[in-house]
Amino acid sequence: MTNRIVLDTTLCSGFGACVGAAPRLFRLDSDGRAVAVVDLTEDDDAHEAAASCPMGAITVIEERAA
């Protein structure tokens, strides 16, 4: 199953929990805000990153192939 990562940067406060949970999927930019490295992934760590975000800035939408 493919996961679509949706990141609301207006909610991000730069805690970096997403980077800790899924370093292959997230990084912090020069302003200290989270950036998704990819939009789509099969990596289940995307769900862990979303759950770890204290601001609720990350949503993961599961997409099924048509």
N, C-alpha and C positions, 0 to 999 in steps of 0.2 A: 504494500500500500504506500502511496506517495503522500507525504505531508507538505502542505503549503504553510510557510511561515509568514505570519502577518505581524509586523512590529509597529506599534504606535509610538513613534519617537517623541510625541508630545507628553507621554506619560513616563518615559524613561528618565530615571534620576542617576544613572551611571553606577549602580551598586556592583555590577559585574557578575552577579549570580549566574546569569545565562552563560557567560564565558566559562565560568567554573564548571557548570553542568554539561556544556556542549561546546568545547573550544574549537571543534571543527566547523561549527555552524555559526558562531557569533564572535565578534571582536568589539573592542571599544574604539571609537574614533578619536581624533585629536581633541575633541571637546569632552571626552569621557562618556559619550552616549553609545548605547548598543547599536550595532549594525549587523544585520543578517548577512552572512557570507554568501548564502544561496537562498533562493526563493522556494525551491522544491527540493525535498530530500526523502530518502527512505530510512534515514537514521532516526531511531526511536528516541534518541537523546533530545530531539526537538521538544517532545512532551515534557521531559524532565526540566528543560530550560524554562518552558512556559510556567510550570508549577513552581519553580524556584524564584521567579521574578516577584519581588515584594510589591511592585507597583502595578502588576497585572498588565504590563505593556505588550506581552507576547501572546498571540493566539495561534494555535496550530489547527489547521483544517485538514482532515483526512480526505483525500480524493481517491476515488476508485477509477481504474481504467475503464473506458467505455467499451 
